[in-house]
Amino acid sequence: VVVFDTVESSGTRTLVKRVVGLPGDTLEYSSCQLFVNNQLVDESYLDPTLVTSTTCGVDQPPITLSNDGYFVLGDNRGASKDSRDLGPVALSDIVGKVILVITPGGEERVP
């Protein structure tokens, strides 16, 4: 999970997303399923109440990442602004990584 900056019409925005593709990988997101290098990815970390067969967002036709491209997806796929909209994220735009999540109830977990 990384933190990166993106430029939008209103200025720079900082986003937090899950990296699902590395430089050189070929990705496809179709019918709510993620394929990396033609292999189906088990995304059991997604909340099934947020990501269903009707709320998983737009498909991504196959794309091969450049030597500097990282493909990121939000965990709330239907409402996420991610690489399906923004394109791959360059390494120079990544400003940090998430190493721990603390929930309002005080639970800690690694993303």
WOPEZI-V364993 format. One record per backbone hydrogen bond with DSSP energy under -0.5 kcal/mol. CO is the residue of the C=O (numbers start at 1). NH is the residue of the N-H. If there is no record, write none. Layout:
((CO	NH) (CO	NH))
This chain:
((1	98) (2	17) (3	95) (3	96) (4	15) (6	8) (6	13) (8	11) (11	8) (13	6) (15	4) (17	2) (18	20) (18	73) (21	71) (22	25) (25	27) (25	65) (26	37) (27	63) (28	30) (28	35) (29	60) (30	33) (33	30) (34	41) (35	28) (36	39) (39	36) (41	43) (43	46) (46	48) (47	50) (47	51) (50	52) (52	55) (55	78) (60	29) (63	27) (63	65) (65	24) (66	24) (66	69) (68	91) (70	72) (70	89) (71	20) (71	21) (72	83) (73	18) (75	77) (76	79) (77	80) (80	82) (82	85) (82	86) (83	87) (89	70) (90	93) (90	94) (91	94) (93	5) (93	95) (96	3) (101	103) (101	109) (103	106) (107	103) (109	101))
